[in-house]
Amino acid sequence: LAQRESSGFAFLQLEPSARSAALGGSFAAMYDDDINGMFYNPALLSDLVDRQLSVSFLNHVSDLRAGFAAYGFQLGGLGQAGLGVRFLGWGDLTERDAAGEEIGSFNASDIAFTLGLARRFDDHVLLGANVHSIFSRIGDFNASALAADVGLLYHTLDGGFTASASVHNLGLTLNSLGAVEDELPLDVRVALSRRLRYLPLLVTVTGYNLQSIGELGSGSTGFD
């Protein structure tokens, strides 16, 4: 286990559904009918998620609210597509001056819109990509970015074994909240899943932030 990296768009690292959160985010090799898989590897946009809809909402402490939605559909002969949105609202926050005196309040929020597409290479292999339009706001300050994910998935015909590799949040920061550029949370992931033959169990292993593998001691890379 390891701590995730922080960035100006850190809300992109939130788990988009209760199921994926319960699995500790080890979801990139879950080849089934859960449309939320598109956020973990766009190659998971298979025909299994056609016309699947997922909506999640989290009412957290201190007025924090998060919402997630995703929908899968066929895009003609181009492949299986998916639409997604992720939202985080921070509620009303107290504004203070340099002396610490309360002078009012402000709002903060983050939102990302996603379009994904995957194509089947053969009976075992899928290739996929997502594009994201990302916005963050704190009071009168705004940040925005364009990003993409690319992924590759291999699975056996019976679904008993799946291997996944993906790169997330490759992109460009268009504008930042302050003078320092807000960085996208780049994430390189590799995952495996195996359904046990004589037990009703699915075992998954996921390595994330593998682009920082040389910094393993710093806690930026991990396995679930």
Backbone as CSV, one residue per row, in Angstrom:
resi,resn,N_x,N_y,N_z,CA_x,CA_y,CA_z,C_x,C_y,C_z
1,LEU,0.835,-1.184,0.000,0.000,0.000,0.000,0.876,1.242,0.000
2,ALA,0.392,2.319,-0.599,1.193,3.533,-0.673,0.297,4.742,-0.788
3,GLN,0.853,5.873,-0.451,0.123,7.120,-0.536,0.104,7.611,-1.974
4,ARG,-1.057,8.095,-2.440,-1.150,8.643,-3.780,-0.467,10.007,-3.837
5,GLU,0.021,10.389,-5.043,0.632,11.691,-5.229,-0.424,12.791,-5.135
6,SER,0.002,13.972,-4.664,-0.880,15.127,-4.641,-0.621,15.978,-5.872
7,SER,-1.642,16.710,-6.320,-1.513,17.578,-7.477,-2.661,18.558,-7.451
8,GLY,-2.635,19.520,-8.399,-3.711,20.486,-8.484,-5.023,19.876,-8.909
9,PHE,-4.991,18.682,-9.484,-6.197,17.984,-9.934,-6.301,16.629,-9.233
10,ALA,-6.026,16.609,-7.945,-5.970,15.366,-7.184,-7.318,14.660,-7.103
11,PHE,-8.430,15.385,-7.320,-9.746,14.734,-7.246,-9.893,13.636,-8.290
12,LEU,-9.060,13.640,-9.338,-9.109,12.587,-10.351,-8.734,11.226,-9.769
13,GLN,-8.116,11.208,-8.606,-7.705,9.954,-7.971,-8.783,9.361,-7.067
14,LEU,-9.925,10.036,-6.918,-11.018,9.500,-6.117,-11.618,8.262,-6.783
15,GLU,-12.019,7.295,-5.980,-12.663,6.091,-6.523,-14.076,6.455,-6.984
16,PRO,-14.454,6.094,-8.222,-15.726,6.548,-8.777,-16.950,5.714,-8.400
17,SER,-16.793,4.651,-7.637,-17.957,3.856,-7.241,-17.673,3.147,-5.935
18,ALA,-18.754,2.730,-5.260,-18.617,2.017,-3.987,-17.905,0.681,-4.188
19,ARG,-18.174,0.009,-5.311,-17.546,-1.289,-5.565,-16.041,-1.155,-5.726
20,SER,-15.604,-0.177,-6.517,-14.169,-0.004,-6.715,-13.490,0.449,-5.425
21,ALA,-14.173,1.282,-4.641,-13.608,1.706,-3.359,-13.461,0.529,-2.405
22,ALA,-14.441,-0.382,-2.412,-14.377,-1.558,-1.536,-13.220,-2.468,-1.907
23,LEU,-12.806,-2.432,-3.173,-11.674,-3.234,-3.638,-10.356,-2.478,-3.547
24,GLY,-10.366,-1.339,-2.878,-9.149,-0.565,-2.699,-8.595,0.005,-3.988
25,GLY,-9.465,0.164,-5.000,-9.014,0.698,-6.274,-8.341,-0.321,-7.167
26,SER,-8.268,-1.579,-6.732,-7.662,-2.637,-7.554,-8.710,-3.122,-8.554
27,PHE,-8.920,-2.303,-9.592,-10.072,-2.494,-10.465,-9.689,-2.563,-11.939
28,ALA,-8.434,-2.345,-12.267,-8.026,-2.199,-13.666,-8.090,-3.499,-14.453
29,ALA,-8.208,-4.637,-13.775,-8.295,-5.918,-14.466,-9.638,-6.597,-14.213
30,MET,-10.674,-5.805,-13.943,-12.010,-6.342,-13.698,-12.778,-6.368,-15.020
31,TYR,-12.641,-7.449,-15.760,-13.296,-7.576,-17.063,-14.714,-8.112,-16.846
32,ASP,-15.677,-7.184,-16.679,-17.068,-7.573,-16.474,-17.963,-6.442,-16.965
33,ASP,-19.203,-6.384,-16.468,-20.174,-5.421,-16.982,-20.254,-4.143,-16.156
34,ASP,-19.199,-3.783,-15.428,-19.187,-2.554,-14.632,-18.591,-1.426,-15.465
35,ILE,-19.411,-0.443,-15.824,-18.974,0.653,-16.680,-17.913,1.512,-16.008
36,ASN,-17.826,1.505,-14.681,-16.816,2.299,-13.991,-15.397,1.856,-14.312
37,GLY,-15.252,0.669,-14.893,-13.926,0.212,-15.295,-13.252,1.148,-16.277
38,MET,-14.016,1.962,-17.021,-13.419,2.860,-18.000,-12.479,3.873,-17.355
39,PHE,-12.704,4.191,-16.063,-11.828,5.130,-15.373,-10.508,4.485,-14.957
40,TYR,-10.442,3.148,-14.938,-9.244,2.432,-14.516,-8.431,1.914,-15.702
41,ASN,-9.111,1.631,-16.797,-8.454,1.280,-18.051,-9.506,1.448,-19.141
42,PRO,-9.307,2.372,-20.086,-10.325,2.572,-21.115,-10.570,1.336,-21.976
43,ALA,-9.632,0.401,-21.986,-9.834,-0.837,-22.734,-10.892,-1.726,-22.105
44,LEU,-11.335,-1.420,-20.889,-12.426,-2.162,-20.261,-13.788,-1.800,-20.847
45,LEU,-13.816,-0.882,-21.815,-15.058,-0.563,-22.532,-15.324,-1.656,-23.569
46,SER,-15.788,-2.784,-23.102,-16.123,-3.907,-23.977,-17.629,-3.936,-24.221
47,ASP,-18.087,-4.884,-25.031,-19.529,-5.008,-25.279,-20.299,-5.398,-24.029
48,LEU,-19.607,-5.828,-22.974,-20.276,-6.180,-21.719,-20.891,-4.956,-21.040
49,VAL,-20.359,-3.759,-21.317,-20.864,-2.556,-20.648,-21.815,-1.757,-21.539
50,ASP,-22.221,-2.327,-22.679,-23.143,-1.629,-23.563,-24.467,-1.346,-22.838
51,ARG,-24.898,-0.086,-22.868,-26.128,0.391,-22.228,-26.123,0.219,-20.715
52,GLN,-24.940,0.178,-20.132,-24.823,0.128,-18.674,-24.671,1.551,-18.132
53,LEU,-25.413,1.841,-17.077,-25.395,3.156,-16.435,-25.015,3.007,-14.973
54,SER,-24.121,3.868,-14.515,-23.739,3.876,-13.098,-23.789,5.306,-12.582
55,VAL,-24.410,5.507,-11.422,-24.480,6.820,-10.776,-24.144,6.620,-9.296
56,SER,-23.193,7.398,-8.801,-22.808,7.320,-7.388,-22.782,8.727,-6.803
57,PHE,-23.140,8.820,-5.509,-23.102,10.112,-4.823,-22.606,9.882,-3.404
58,LEU,-21.701,10.746,-2.960,-21.138,10.669,-1.619,-21.362,11.994,-0.904
59,ASN,-22.099,11.950,0.196,-22.312,13.122,1.053,-21.370,12.979,2.240
60,HIS,-20.239,13.676,2.175,-19.163,13.473,3.137,-19.252,14.513,4.261
61,VAL,-18.250,14.495,5.134,-18.218,15.434,6.255,-17.908,16.843,5.755
62,SER,-18.246,17.837,6.572,-17.912,19.251,6.311,-18.394,19.740,4.952
63,ASP,-19.583,19.329,4.563,-20.209,19.776,3.313,-19.531,19.264,2.056
64,LEU,-18.595,18.337,2.189,-17.975,17.750,1.004,-18.974,16.831,0.306
65,ARG,-19.111,16.987,-1.011,-20.014,16.149,-1.788,-19.310,15.738,-3.074
66,ALA,-19.417,14.468,-3.408,-18.803,13.954,-4.631,-19.832,13.161,-5.420
67,GLY,-19.790,13.292,-6.720,-20.711,12.562,-7.583,-19.999,12.004,-8.788
68,PHE,-20.458,10.843,-9.245,-19.842,10.165,-10.379,-20.949,9.539,-11.230
69,ALA,-20.787,9.601,-12.536,-21.739,8.962,-13.435,-20.998,8.474,-14.669
70,ALA,-21.450,7.344,-15.224,-20.849,6.792,-16.437,-21.907,6.010,-17.202
71,TYR,-21.780,6.022,-18.531,-22.728,5.311,-19.393,-21.973,4.754,-20.589
72,GLY,-22.263,3.486,-20.945,-21.616,2.851,-22.076,-22.576,2.648,-23.238
73,PHE,-22.071,2.789,-24.460,-22.924,2.641,-25.644,-22.060,2.308,-26.856
74,GLN,-22.672,1.664,-27.844,-21.998,1.347,-29.096,-21.922,2.591,-29.971
75,LEU,-20.754,2.817,-30.580,-20.569,3.957,-31.460,-20.369,3.448,-32.893
76,GLY,-21.445,2.887,-33.426,-21.399,2.360,-34.783,-20.304,1.328,-34.947
77,GLY,-19.566,1.439,-36.048,-18.470,0.518,-36.292,-17.167,0.940,-35.652
78,LEU,-17.178,2.064,-34.913,-15.943,2.551,-34.301,-15.556,1.764,-33.059
79,GLY,-16.540,1.231,-32.341,-16.244,0.468,-31.144,-17.209,0.784,-30.022
80,GLN,-16.830,0.396,-28.830,-17.637,0.637,-27.631,-17.203,1.949,-26.998
81,ALA,-18.155,2.839,-26.758,-17.849,4.157,-26.202,-18.394,4.282,-24.785
82,GLY,-17.893,5.273,-24.081,-18.367,5.559,-22.741,-18.308,7.043,-22.453
83,LEU,-19.287,7.544,-21.706,-19.311,8.920,-21.233,-19.228,8.907,-19.712
84,GLY,-18.460,9.829,-19.153,-18.339,9.881,-17.706,-18.206,11.293,-17.192
85,VAL,-18.620,11.497,-15.947,-18.435,12.780,-15.281,-18.089,12.506,-13.821
86,ARG,-17.141,13.280,-13.304,-16.741,13.198,-11.902,-16.782,14.599,-11.308
87,PHE,-17.356,14.717,-10.117,-17.566,16.028,-9.511,-17.218,15.978,-8.033
88,LEU,-16.574,17.022,-7.551,-16.295,17.175,-6.123,-16.609,18.604,-5.720
89,GLY,-17.519,18.765,-4.763,-17.869,20.079,-4.228,-17.390,20.214,-2.800
90,TRP,-16.754,21.339,-2.503,-16.172,21.543,-1.173,-17.098,22.307,-0.231
91,GLY,-18.256,22.757,-0.708,-19.166,23.509,0.141,-18.682,24.920,0.390
92,ASP,-19.264,25.571,1.402,-18.880,26.933,1.768,-17.669,26.903,2.688
93,LEU,-16.651,27.666,2.314,-15.411,27.746,3.087,-15.236,29.163,3.620
94,THR,-14.676,29.268,4.803,-14.469,30.575,5.430,-13.266,31.276,4.815
95,GLU,-13.463,32.532,4.417,-12.371,33.329,3.871,-11.808,34.227,4.967
96,ARG,-10.482,34.253,5.070,-9.814,35.069,6.089,-8.731,35.927,5.449
97,ASP,-8.435,37.047,6.094,-7.363,37.903,5.592,-6.019,37.447,6.139
98,ALA,-4.953,38.211,5.828,-3.600,37.817,6.243,-3.454,37.770,7.757
99,ALA,-4.305,38.491,8.475,-4.241,38.496,9.941,-5.087,37.397,10.562
100,GLY,-5.787,36.624,9.727,-6.619,35.545,10.236,-8.026,35.956,10.579
101,GLU,-8.398,37.177,10.241,-9.746,37.655,10.532,-10.722,37.189,9.442
102,GLU,-11.889,36.756,9.882,-12.903,36.288,8.936,-13.469,37.463,8.150
103,ILE,-13.464,37.336,6.813,-13.950,38.420,5.963,-15.051,37.958,5.010
104,GLY,-15.453,36.700,5.103,-16.510,36.224,4.228,-16.389,34.725,3.978
105,SER,-16.926,34.288,2.854,-16.873,32.870,2.498,-16.713,32.730,0.987
106,PHE,-16.341,31.546,0.563,-16.183,31.263,-0.852,-16.463,29.787,-1.088
107,ASN,-16.601,29.430,-2.358,-16.863,28.041,-2.738,-15.688,27.484,-3.520
108,ALA,-15.599,26.164,-3.540,-14.579,25.482,-4.336,-15.198,24.209,-4.915
109,SER,-14.803,23.868,-6.135,-15.345,22.663,-6.769,-14.399,22.185,-7.860
110,ASP,-14.555,20.916,-8.217,-13.786,20.282,-9.291,-14.746,19.449,-10.130
111,ILE,-14.504,19.398,-11.446,-15.331,18.579,-12.314,-14.508,18.114,-13.516
112,ALA,-14.767,16.901,-13.966,-14.093,16.349,-15.144,-15.116,15.625,-16.011
113,PHE,-15.078,15.884,-17.306,-15.929,15.212,-18.283,-15.055,14.266,-19.113
114,THR,-15.552,13.063,-19.357,-14.749,12.035,-20.015,-15.500,11.410,-21.179
115,LEU,-14.793,11.226,-22.277,-15.277,10.450,-23.418,-14.264,9.343,-23.686
116,GLY,-14.729,8.096,-23.706,-13.841,6.960,-23.924,-14.276,6.124,-25.111
117,LEU,-13.324,5.425,-25.713,-13.601,4.553,-26.842,-12.640,3.383,-26.818
118,ALA,-13.161,2.176,-27.045,-12.321,0.976,-27.102,-12.701,0.141,-28.318
119,ARG,-11.700,-0.503,-28.876,-11.905,-1.407,-30.008,-11.266,-2.752,-29.700
120,ARG,-11.920,-3.788,-30.180,-11.391,-5.133,-29.984,-10.387,-5.449,-31.093
121,PHE,-9.169,-5.830,-30.698,-8.132,-6.201,-31.654,-8.336,-7.629,-32.148
122,ASP,-8.664,-8.531,-31.202,-9.026,-9.906,-31.539,-9.881,-10.447,-30.401
123,ASP,-10.057,-11.747,-30.321,-10.924,-12.329,-29.290,-10.400,-12.122,-27.878
124,HIS,-9.115,-11.789,-27.740,-8.508,-11.691,-26.414,-8.056,-10.288,-26.039
125,VAL,-7.848,-9.407,-26.991,-7.180,-8.124,-26.749,-8.084,-6.951,-27.126
126,LEU,-8.135,-5.956,-26.219,-8.836,-4.703,-26.486,-7.873,-3.538,-26.294
127,LEU,-8.060,-2.496,-27.109,-7.307,-1.255,-26.997,-8.291,-0.123,-26.730
128,GLY,-7.932,0.813,-25.846,-8.863,1.883,-25.527,-8.177,3.186,-25.185
129,ALA,-8.953,4.271,-25.249,-8.447,5.590,-24.889,-9.583,6.441,-24.328
130,ASN,-9.252,7.292,-23.376,-10.157,8.299,-22.834,-9.593,9.681,-23.095
131,VAL,-10.467,10.662,-23.255,-10.056,12.066,-23.228,-10.873,12.758,-22.141
132,HIS,-10.213,13.666,-21.408,-10.839,14.347,-20.274,-10.737,15.858,-20.439
133,SER,-11.795,16.533,-20.080,-11.792,17.985,-19.935,-11.994,18.278,-18.450
134,ILE,-11.038,18.967,-17.827,-10.955,19.045,-16.374,-10.971,20.501,-15.923
135,PHE,-11.759,20.785,-14.873,-11.878,22.153,-14.369,-11.842,22.138,-12.836
136,SER,-11.126,23.092,-12.262,-11.093,23.283,-10.813,-11.292,24.759,-10.508
137,ARG,-11.973,25.034,-9.395,-12.241,26.413,-9.011,-12.145,26.553,-7.502
138,ILE,-11.425,27.593,-7.062,-11.372,27.976,-5.654,-11.652,29.468,-5.594
139,GLY,-12.855,29.840,-5.174,-13.228,31.244,-5.152,-13.189,31.844,-6.553
140,ASP,-12.386,32.896,-6.731,-12.264,33.562,-8.020,-11.142,32.982,-8.884
141,PHE,-10.483,31.930,-8.400,-9.352,31.354,-9.124,-9.798,30.072,-9.826
142,ASN,-9.328,29.888,-11.046,-9.734,28.741,-11.855,-8.527,28.037,-12.455
143,ALA,-8.659,26.731,-12.635,-7.643,25.924,-13.319,-8.358,24.987,-14.277
144,SER,-7.694,24.663,-15.384,-8.282,23.749,-16.355,-7.182,22.961,-17.041
145,ALA,-7.559,21.805,-17.584,-6.584,20.940,-18.240,-7.291,20.020,-19.222
146,LEU,-6.539,19.548,-20.189,-6.966,18.496,-21.104,-6.051,17.301,-20.895
147,ALA,-6.634,16.110,-20.794,-5.831,14.925,-20.502,-6.374,13.718,-21.260
148,ALA,-5.565,12.670,-21.294,-5.953,11.436,-21.974,-5.417,10.234,-21.218
149,ASP,-6.133,9.110,-21.345,-5.678,7.808,-20.863,-5.570,6.870,-22.062
150,VAL,-4.625,5.958,-22.028,-4.540,4.905,-23.038,-4.379,3.578,-22.315
151,GLY,-4.985,2.519,-22.859,-4.941,1.242,-22.166,-4.981,0.051,-23.095
152,LEU,-4.465,-1.049,-22.591,-4.428,-2.337,-23.286,-4.934,-3.396,-22.320
153,LEU,-5.770,-4.310,-22.819,-6.343,-5.357,-21.974,-6.272,-6.696,-22.684
154,TYR,-5.848,-7.720,-21.953,-5.875,-9.103,-22.446,-6.746,-9.923,-21.509
155,HIS,-7.612,-10.770,-22.078,-8.430,-11.650,-21.247,-8.604,-12.990,-21.941
156,THR,-8.770,-14.029,-21.148,-9.077,-15.337,-21.706,-10.552,-15.380,-22.077
157,LEU,-10.925,-16.320,-22.932,-12.304,-16.383,-23.412,-13.297,-16.633,-22.290
158,ASP,-12.888,-17.389,-21.274,-13.798,-17.676,-20.159,-13.757,-16.597,-19.084
159,GLY,-12.934,-15.554,-19.269,-12.849,-14.479,-18.286,-12.126,-14.857,-17.020
160,GLY,-11.447,-16.006,-17.010,-10.780,-16.458,-15.796,-9.488,-15.729,-15.496
161,PHE,-8.876,-15.151,-16.536,-7.621,-14.420,-16.332,-7.648,-13.140,-17.164
162,THR,-7.225,-12.038,-16.546,-7.171,-10.749,-17.226,-5.875,-10.050,-16.867
163,ALA,-5.231,-9.442,-17.864,-4.042,-8.616,-17.657,-4.314,-7.234,-18.237
164,SER,-3.900,-6.208,-17.514,-4.226,-4.835,-17.883,-2.994,-3.953,-17.746
165,ALA,-2.825,-3.035,-18.708,-1.765,-2.021,-18.628,-2.341,-0.710,-19.140
166,SER,-2.076,0.382,-18.427,-2.660,1.672,-18.821,-1.821,2.823,-18.301
167,VAL,-1.940,3.946,-18.998,-1.316,5.201,-18.586,-2.426,6.234,-18.467
168,HIS,-2.450,6.956,-17.353,-3.549,7.864,-17.055,-3.066,9.307,-16.907
169,ASN,-3.922,10.224,-17.336,-3.749,11.667,-17.131,-2.513,12.228,-17.840
170,LEU,-2.283,11.733,-19.061,-1.319,12.387,-19.930,-1.981,13.638,-20.497
171,GLY,-1.345,14.790,-20.381,-2.034,15.945,-20.920,-1.344,17.257,-20.682
172,LEU,-2.162,18.297,-20.756,-1.669,19.669,-20.742,-2.509,20.500,-19.792
173,THR,-1.844,21.222,-18.883,-2.516,22.181,-18.018,-2.698,23.487,-18.775
174,LEU,-3.940,23.920,-18.938,-4.222,25.140,-19.694,-4.046,26.387,-18.836
175,ASN,-4.508,26.340,-17.605,-4.260,27.428,-16.662,-4.334,26.880,-15.243
176,SER,-3.643,27.536,-14.319,-3.476,27.039,-12.956,-4.127,27.973,-11.946
177,LEU,-4.299,27.475,-10.733,-4.933,28.259,-9.673,-4.034,29.394,-9.191
178,GLY,-2.717,29.192,-9.276,-1.770,30.205,-8.810,-0.605,30.346,-9.763
179,ALA,0.489,30.905,-9.253,1.667,31.139,-10.086,2.382,29.840,-10.441
180,VAL,2.274,28.833,-9.570,2.902,27.538,-9.824,1.955,26.675,-10.648
181,GLU,2.455,26.069,-11.707,1.602,25.265,-12.591,1.055,24.035,-11.879
182,ASP,-0.242,23.834,-11.961,-0.873,22.637,-11.401,-0.580,21.455,-12.311
183,GLU,-0.052,20.393,-11.733,0.325,19.222,-12.513,-0.783,18.176,-12.490
184,LEU,-0.950,17.500,-13.609,-1.877,16.374,-13.671,-1.266,15.173,-12.959
185,PRO,-2.096,14.367,-12.272,-1.574,13.209,-11.520,-1.302,12.010,-12.436
186,LEU,-0.180,12.056,-13.135,0.205,10.959,-14.032,0.247,9.642,-13.264
187,ASP,-0.263,8.589,-13.890,-0.343,7.288,-13.218,-0.168,6.172,-14.253
188,VAL,0.876,5.376,-14.086,1.101,4.192,-14.922,0.708,2.968,-14.106
189,ARG,-0.209,2.149,-14.645,-0.737,1.017,-13.885,-0.594,-0.290,-14.655
190,VAL,-0.343,-1.347,-13.912,-0.371,-2.715,-14.436,-1.178,-3.544,-13.451
191,ALA,-2.084,-4.372,-13.962,-2.950,-5.157,-13.073,-3.188,-6.541,-13.640
192,LEU,-3.403,-7.494,-12.731,-3.732,-8.873,-13.085,-4.909,-9.331,-12.241
193,SER,-5.766,-10.141,-12.816,-6.829,-10.772,-12.031,-6.941,-12.242,-12.430
194,ARG,-7.288,-13.056,-11.452,-7.431,-14.491,-11.683,-8.624,-15.010,-10.909
195,ARG,-9.537,-15.658,-11.609,-10.681,-16.278,-10.960,-10.298,-17.708,-10.574
196,LEU,-10.398,-18.022,-9.280,-9.985,-19.335,-8.804,-10.935,-20.420,-9.304
197,ARG,-10.368,-21.553,-9.681,-11.155,-22.595,-10.343,-12.124,-23.283,-9.391
198,TYR,-11.709,-23.539,-8.166,-12.551,-24.335,-7.260,-13.104,-23.531,-6.088
199,LEU,-12.921,-22.207,-6.131,-13.450,-21.349,-5.089,-14.128,-20.143,-5.740
200,PRO,-15.194,-19.623,-5.133,-15.899,-18.451,-5.705,-15.167,-17.158,-5.372
201,LEU,-13.913,-17.069,-5.788,-13.091,-15.908,-5.472,-12.389,-15.397,-6.727
202,LEU,-12.227,-14.077,-6.792,-11.439,-13.430,-7.832,-10.305,-12.678,-7.146
203,VAL,-9.086,-13.000,-7.498,-7.902,-12.382,-6.902,-7.359,-11.333,-7.870
204,THR,-7.139,-10.120,-7.384,-6.603,-9.047,-8.226,-5.355,-8.455,-7.579
205,VAL,-4.422,-8.056,-8.419,-3.206,-7.356,-7.985,-3.013,-6.167,-8.912
206,THR,-2.774,-4.987,-8.351,-2.604,-3.778,-9.143,-1.372,-3.017,-8.670
207,GLY,-0.532,-2.632,-9.607,0.574,-1.717,-9.331,0.240,-0.364,-9.928
208,TYR,0.356,0.699,-9.157,0.020,2.033,-9.641,1.169,2.997,-9.374
209,ASN,1.129,4.142,-10.048,2.218,5.121,-9.980,3.557,4.479,-10.320
210,LEU,3.549,3.563,-11.279,4.771,2.842,-11.621,5.782,3.727,-12.339
211,GLN,5.375,4.909,-12.802,6.335,5.850,-13.374,7.315,6.347,-12.321
212,SER,6.969,6.144,-11.026,7.828,6.574,-9.914,8.474,5.379,-9.228
213,ILE,8.675,4.305,-9.975,9.186,3.072,-9.372,10.540,3.278,-8.701
214,GLY,11.348,4.213,-9.200,12.642,4.485,-8.586,12.528,5.196,-7.261
215,GLU,11.330,5.688,-6.928,11.108,6.403,-5.677,10.273,5.576,-4.731
216,LEU,10.396,4.236,-4.809,9.555,3.334,-4.019,9.612,3.646,-2.544
217,GLY,10.787,4.030,-2.047,10.923,4.322,-0.629,10.186,5.560,-0.178
218,SER,9.851,6.452,-1.153,9.189,7.698,-0.779,7.694,7.550,-0.598
219,GLY,7.132,6.368,-0.994,5.718,6.141,-0.829,4.876,6.607,-1.993
220,SER,5.501,6.905,-3.145,4.736,7.390,-4.287,4.286,6.268,-5.197
221,THR,4.809,5.085,-5.013,4.455,3.918,-5.822,3.880,2.857,-4.925
222,GLY,2.927,2.067,-5.427,2.358,1.053,-4.541,1.697,-0.070,-5.272
223,PHE,1.262,-1.061,-4.494,0.560,-2.233,-5.000,-0.639,-2.498,-4.106
224,ASP,-1.766,-2.864,-4.746,-2.979,-3.255,-4.013,-3.309,-4.697,-4.371
